[in-house]
């Protein structure tokens, strides 16, 4: 009877850990401005990425590259919760452009990707520029954006349950039956 209980607890602990693996998923991009595969008549003044969890930004987190490796000047990115945005100074010919991003997920792992879009007309910079070069200052993070500590507690709790189940099974197997 006790052996069955021990095996059931062990299987429950394994199932808990096995079903918790989706929590390992990194931040996923939910939306972007410009939207993926959009055709735009004019270049956007700002690029924006919204993730499914708060992220942090490494240096040179965003880049927009177009035909013939034309790059747009990006201002300092800002974070508001799970949304990253940056002003841009767009210039270049009509054609396919790619917004490349590199962020740090809540678990500390890097996440990268890209959003492609098309300009149907050449982009020319405005006479007054609100954007500052991205190397001017490091990005600031929003203090209200979580730090990913919740994920750590989930894994610690799952590990404790599994450890307790293993100790219980070991003690039951080693004890002589009466």
C-alpha positions in Angstrom: 0.0 0.0 0.0 2.8 2.4 1.0 4.7 1.5 -2.1 1.8 2.4 -4.3 1.5 5.7 -2.6 5.2 6.4 -3.0 5.0 5.5 -6.7 2.0 7.7 -7.1 3.7 10.7 -5.4 6.8 10.2 -7.6 4.7 10.1 -10.8 2.8 13.2 -9.6 6.1 15.0 -9.1 7.4 14.0 -12.5 4.2 15.1 -14.1 4.4 18.4 -12.3 7.9 19.1 -13.6 7.1 17.7 -17.1 4.0 19.9 -17.5 5.8 23.0 -16.3 8.1 23.0 -19.3 6.0 25.6 -21.2 7.0 28.1 -18.6 10.5 27.8 -20.1 9.3 29.5 -23.3 11.0 32.8 -23.9 9.3 36.1 -24.6 7.2 36.0 -27.7 6.4 38.9 -30.0 2.7 39.6 -30.0 2.5 42.7 -32.1 4.6 45.2 -33.9 4.4 48.7 -35.5 4.8 48.4 -38.4 3.0 45.1 -38.6 4.7 42.1 -40.1 4.5 42.0 -43.9 2.7 45.3 -44.1 2.9 47.6 -47.2 3.4 51.2 -46.1 3.1 54.3 -48.3 5.1 56.3 -45.8 7.8 55.3 -43.3 6.7 55.1 -39.6 8.0 57.7 -37.2 8.3 55.1 -34.5 8.8 51.4 -34.3 7.2 49.4 -31.6 7.3 45.8 -30.4 4.9 44.3 -27.9 5.9 41.0 -26.2 3.9 38.5 -24.0 6.1 39.4 -21.0 8.3 42.3 -19.8 11.8 42.3 -21.4 15.0 44.2 -20.9 17.1 45.7 -23.6 20.8 45.0 -24.4 22.8 47.6 -26.2 21.8 48.0 -29.9 18.5 46.2 -29.3 16.8 47.5 -32.4 17.8 48.0 -36.0 16.0 48.7 -39.3 17.7 47.5 -42.4 16.5 48.0 -46.0 17.5 47.5 -49.6 21.3 47.7 -50.2 21.8 47.5 -46.4 20.4 51.0 -45.9 19.9 51.5 -42.1 17.6 53.9 -40.4 18.7 56.0 -37.4 16.9 54.9 -34.3 16.5 57.0 -31.2 16.9 55.6 -27.7 14.5 52.7 -27.1 12.1 53.0 -24.2 10.3 50.2 -22.3 6.8 50.4 -21.0 5.8 47.0 -19.4 6.2 44.5 -22.3 6.4 47.2 -25.1 9.6 48.5 -26.6 9.4 51.6 -28.8 11.9 53.9 -30.5 11.7 56.9 -32.7 13.2 56.5 -36.2 14.6 58.7 -38.8 13.8 56.8 -42.0 15.6 57.2 -45.3 16.1 55.0 -48.2 14.5 53.6 -51.4 11.2 51.9 -51.7 11.5 48.2 -51.0 11.6 45.5 -48.3 12.8 46.6 -44.8 13.4 44.5 -41.8 13.1 45.5 -38.1 15.6 43.3 -36.3 15.3 43.0 -32.5 17.4 41.6 -29.7 15.8 41.6 -26.2 16.4 39.7 -22.9 13.5 37.6 -21.7 12.4 37.5 -18.1 14.4 34.3 -17.5 17.6 36.1 -18.6 18.0 34.4 -22.0 18.4 36.4 -25.2 15.5 36.5 -27.7 15.9 37.8 -31.2 13.8 38.0 -34.3 12.7 40.3 -37.1 9.6 41.9 -38.6 9.6 42.5 -42.4 7.6 45.2 -44.1 7.6 47.0 -47.4 7.8 50.7 -48.2 6.0 51.5 -51.5 7.7 54.9 -51.8 11.1 56.1 -50.9 11.6 57.4 -47.3 13.2 60.8 -46.9 14.2 62.2 -43.4 12.1 65.0 -42.0 13.8 68.4 -41.7 13.7 68.3 -37.9 14.8 65.1 -36.2 13.4 63.9 -32.9 15.6 60.8 -32.9 18.9 60.7 -31.3 21.5 58.1 -32.3 21.0 54.8 -30.4 24.5 55.0 -29.0 23.8 58.2 -27.2 22.5 56.6 -24.0 21.7 53.1 -22.7 18.0 52.1 -22.8 16.0 52.6 -19.7 13.9 49.9 -18.2 10.5 50.4 -16.7 10.8 49.7 -12.9 7.3 48.3 -12.9 8.2 45.7 -15.5 8.6 42.3 -13.6 12.0 40.8 -13.1 11.1 37.2 -14.0 11.5 36.1 -10.3 8.1 34.3 -10.5 9.5 31.7 -12.9 12.4 30.9 -10.5 9.9 30.3 -7.6 7.8 27.9 -9.8 10.9 25.8 -10.5 12.1 25.9 -6.9 8.7 24.7 -5.7 8.6 21.9 -8.4 12.1 20.8 -7.4 11.2 20.7 -3.7 8.1 18.5 -4.5 10.2 16.2 -6.6 13.0 16.0 -3.9 10.4 15.3 -1.2 8.9 12.5 -3.3 12.3 11.0 -4.0 13.2 11.0 -0.2 9.8 9.5 0.6 10.3 6.7 -1.9 13.9 6.0 -0.8 12.9 5.8 2.8 10.0 3.5 2.0 12.0 1.2 -0.2 14.9 0.9 2.3 12.6 0.2 5.4 12.0 -3.5 5.9 8.3 -4.4 5.7 6.6 -5.6 8.8 
